[in-house]
Amino acid sequence: MKSISVKLFRGKEGLREIEEEWGNIAAKRNEKHIFHLYQWHKSYIDSLEGKDNNVYYFLFYNNEIPFAILPIEKSIRRVFGIKFNILQIPPFFEFSDSDASDLIIDKEFINRDIVHLIVQALKKHIPSKWNFIILQNVYENSSINQFINNTSYPNIIKRKQSEHYYFDEKSYSHIFDKFSKNQRKSIKRVRKKLFDMGNVEFLTFNNESDIHWAFEKILELEKSGWKGKRGSPVSANAKYMKFYKNLINNFLPIHGVEVYLLSAQKKIIAGSLNLKSDDYVYGQKIAYDQNYGKFAPGISIADEILRKYSNDNSIKAIHVYDAKWMQKWIPSSFDVYNITIFRDSLIGRLGLFLLKNNSVIGLFNKINRIIKK
């Protein structure tokens, strides 16, 4: 890279300014997940209700040609009671299982070490002081993880957080054959019991005229279940509602959103919202009527979605809900990490020390409480 330059764009208006560049860079990626798309980030920033000035977009140029975009949001984090000013890739984990932190970058630059470049750009352009950068839900095969693995920048902590599940088999029969004997029997039994009810339909909605109606049915199902009783359904949170409605509106023009409903005896008993990015599918939201629990409507609609997409030759992988019950379906998986990049400053080094030694400090605090008793 001969001549690198950086431009800073801020908030909703800044994002709109770089829509064309974003699309051109994302199109050159080897893998394009939904969180690499302009539509995903627009859905998030449009849900912030006037608080979008804390979100920045760094556009990196190589010889005046755009090659990477880094979305960054300012926030505050406490570590052992000490307040730190942090930067993070916008926290979609608040909304969605499909969130992840990554850099939107041209595939030609994947093997370059640009962590130093990112840190220097943030130091120069973010007006207020910051102590460290938090990257949550970093996929094992992501661009940013490759940079972290190859960088010489020293002040980094990387820890495995979880696993992400997906299916990439070429047909449903290949998925079904991987099930245990008991799982295969269970799926067949559940499906038979469901269809014995009569008037069973799996309905697909992917156009503007009816997709919002279909999504409202999912929200009604969610509200009627345990999330409604706990007060945590999407419909109870205005910001979440706006985010999901934005997703539908922004992904419709690129044919990237579908809602599936399961109807039995002319009653909606389960539903699922799914997004698509090129040849990948992502489960976003699933809900079912708990009054029909013995018919396993949630499992039935998840199974039907697997049947549909795994038999579609245009789909490479189905990214499913990161829920424990999905493990029984024996999906493929990869590791997901939390990564923290610390600024080379007194406060940054303090944060590095605290997070590196959190187990020791936690033990010290426990001992101190026992002594005080």
N, C-alpha and C positions, 0 to 999 in steps of 0.2 A: 504494500500500500504506500504510494508515493506521497500524496498530499491529502491529509485527513482534515476535515472541518466538521463543525457541529452547529446546528441551528436549534433553537429552543422555541417550542410552541406550547401554549398554555390554555387549559380549559376547553370548553365546547367549541369555541370559535377556532382555537388552534388546531383541534382535531379535524375540523371540517377543511381547514386549509391544506392538510396533507393527505386527504382522501385518495387522490390519484397516486401519489408516491407510495402510500401504504399498499394499495392494490397491486402496483407493479412489483414491489418487493415481495409481498406474500406469494405472488404467482410464481416466483422463482425458487420457492422452498421445495425441498424433497418431500417433507411431510407438512401438511397444512392442517392443523387442528383448529377447532372453532375459536380457541382463544388467540389464534394468530390473525383472526379476521377483523377488519375494520368494523363490521356490523356488531361484533361482540363488544368491542370497546365503546362504540357509540351507544349501545344499549345501557352500558354501565354508567357512563358519564351523564347521560340524559336522565338518569334516575336520582342524581345527587341533589336536586332541588336547590340550586343556587350556591352549592359548595364546591363547584367544579374548579375553582382557581387554585386548589391544592394539587391538581393533577397536571403533570407536565409531559410533553412528548419531545424526546431528543431525536432529531433526524441527523444521522451520520452520512457524510459524503466522502467518497473516494474520487479525487480529481473531478469534483463537482457533480458526480453521479451518486444519487441516493442508494445506500446499500443496507442500512439498518435503522430500526426504530426501537427506542426504549421508552415504554410508558412508565412513569414514576409518580407516586403519590406521597405527599408529606403526611406524617402522623406522629403519634407519641406512644412510647412503650415504657412500662416500668419493669425493671429487673431488680428484685430484692428491695423494692420500695424506692429505687433511684430512677428518676425520670430521664429518659433519653429521647432526643429528637431523631426520628428514623425516616428512612425512605423505603418505599415498597412498591412492587408492581401491584396495581390496583387489586384489592382483596376480593376477588369474585367468590372465594370460598364462603363468604357470607351468604351467597345466594345459591350456589350450584355445586354439585359433585364433579362437574366437568372443568372446574377451574384449574389453572396451573400458571406458574410464573415462567415466562420465557421472553427472549429477545426475538423480534421480527427481523429476520436477516436473510439476505441473499445467500443461497447455498454455496456460492463460490468462496465465501469468507468464513465458512463453518470452522475450519481448522486453524484460524488465526487466533492469537492471544490478544483479545481486546479488553480484558478486565481492567488493566491499567488505564486504557483510554476512557472507559466508562467512568472510573473513579475520578479522573482528572476533569472530565466534562461536568460531572455533578458538583465537584468542588468549585468550578468556575461559574456555573450558571445558576445553581440554586441559591437564592438570595440570603436565606437564613442558614445558620450552622446546622449541620446534621452529624450524627455520631456513627450510625451504621445503616447498611442496606439489608433489608430482610426479603428473601425470596422464598415464598412458601409454596408448597406443592410443586416442586421441580421434578419433572419427569426424567427418568434415567437416560432416555435417548434424546433429550431436548438440546437445543443449541447452547443455552446458558450452562447446562451441566458439562458439556464438552469443553467449554471455555474454562470453567472452574477446574476441571481435571487437568488441564494443560497449562494453567497460568503459573507465573512465578510470583504473583502477588501473595504476600505471606499471611495477612490478617484475615483468615477465613475459617469459619466453622461449618462443617457439613455433616448432617445427621439424617439417618433414614427415619422417615416418619410413618410410612405405610406402604401399601401396594395398590396398584391400579389394575383393574380387571378389564379384559377385552376378549372377544372371540374373533379369530381370523380364519376359521375353517371355511372350506369352499362350498359346503352344503350343510343343511341341518342334520342330515344323517351322520355326518362326521362328528358333529357336536353330540348328538344323541348316543353314539357308540362309545363316547368317553365316559358317560355316566356310569355310576355303579349299578349293579343289578337292581338294588332296592330303589334307586333314583328313577330308573327307567320304568319300573312298575308303578311308582308313585305318579309320575307324569301321565302315564297312560290312564291310570285310575281317575286322577283329577279331571282329565280331559273328557273321559266317558261320563263321569258324574255331571260335569257341566253341560254337555250336550243332551243328556237325558232330561234336563229341565225343559227343553223345547224352546223354539224361537230364539236361538243363540246366533248372534252376529258380531263379527269384528268389523268395526267401521273406521274408515280412514278419512281425515279431513286435512286438506293442504291448500285451500284457496281462501281468499279474503272474505268471501261471503259467509262462510260458516265456521272457520277455524277458531274465532274468538268465542263463539257459542260453545264449541266443543271443549275449549280450555276452561270455560266457566264450569262445565260439568265436572272436570277434574278437581277444581277448587271446592265445589260443593261436596264431593266425595271426601276430600281431605278434611274439610271442616267437620264432617259428620263422624270422623274417627277419633283416635286418641290424640292427634295433634289439636283438633278442635277443643277437646276437653282440657288440654293443657294450655290452651290459648296461644299455640304456636303455628297455626296454619298460615300459608302465604297470604291469604285474604285478610288476615288481621294486621298485616304490616304494609303500610302504604308504599314504602320504598321498594319492598320485594315485589309488590304487585306491579309497580311501574316498570321495574326491571324485566319481569317476565313478559309484560305486554309489549315493551320495547323490543325484546328478542323476537317475538312473533312478527311484529311490524317490520323489523329490519331484515329478518331472514326470509320473509315471504318473497320479496323481489328476486332473490337468488335461488329460489326453490329449495331453501334449506331448513324448512320446518314442517313437521307433521304431527297431528294429534290422532291417537288411536283410542277408540272407546269400545268397551265390551258391553254388549246389550244382551240381556236374557229376559224372556217374557216381557219384552217391550219396556224394560227398565235398565238404565245405565248402572252397571255394577263395578266397573273398573275403567281406568283411563291412564294414558301415558303421553307425555310431551317429549318429542325427540327432535334433535337438531342434526343437520348434515353439513359437512364441509368436504366438498369434492367426493372422495370415495370412503369417507368415514362417517359413522352414525354414532350419536351420543344420547343416551337416556338422560333426560333432565329432571323429570318429575313423574312419579307414579303414585296412584291412589286407588283405593277400592272401598266398596261398601262392606263394612265389618259384619253387617247382618247376614251376609252371604259367605261368611268365613269358611263354612264347611265345603264350599265349592272352590275354594282357593282362587278367587278371581284375580288377585295380584300376580300369582304365579302363572295363571293361565294367559294373561295378557303379555307378560314378559316372555313366555314361551312362544306365543304367536308372533311377537316382534322378531325373535330369533329365527323363527321359521321363514318369515318374509325376507329379512335382509341377508341371511346366510345363503339363501338360494338365489340372490340377486348377484349376477356376475360383475356388476359395476361397483359393488361394495367390497372394500379390502378388509375392513375391520369394524366390529360393533363394540363401542365402548359402553360398558354397562354400569349400573349403579354400584358404587363402592360400599356395598352392604354385606354383612356376614352371610346372609342367606344365599348370596350369589356364589359363595365359595363351593357350595354343594354341586354347582353346575360345572365345576372343574374348568373355569376359564383360564386362558393364559394370563400372565401378569408381568409387570415390571415394577421396580422399586421407585418410590417417590421420596424426595428429600426436602428438608428445610435447610436453607443455606443463608448464612449471615456474613456479610462483607463489612469489616470494620474500618473506619477512617483512621489514618495514621495520625492520631492526636491523643492528648491526655485522656479525654473522656472516652474516645473510641477504644483506647487500650484498656481502660477500666471495664468497659462493657465486655471486651474480649476475655479479660481475666474472670469476670463474674460468670459468664456463660460457660467457659471452659471448666470452671471449678464449682459449678452449681451443686454437684452432689456433695462435695466437701463442705461447702458453705451451708447447705441444708442440714447436714449432720451436726455441724457446729451449732446451728440455731436450735435444733432439738435438744442437744446436750445443755445449752444455755437455759432453755425453758425448764428442763428437769432440775437444774441446780437452783433456779429461782423458787421452785416449789418447796 
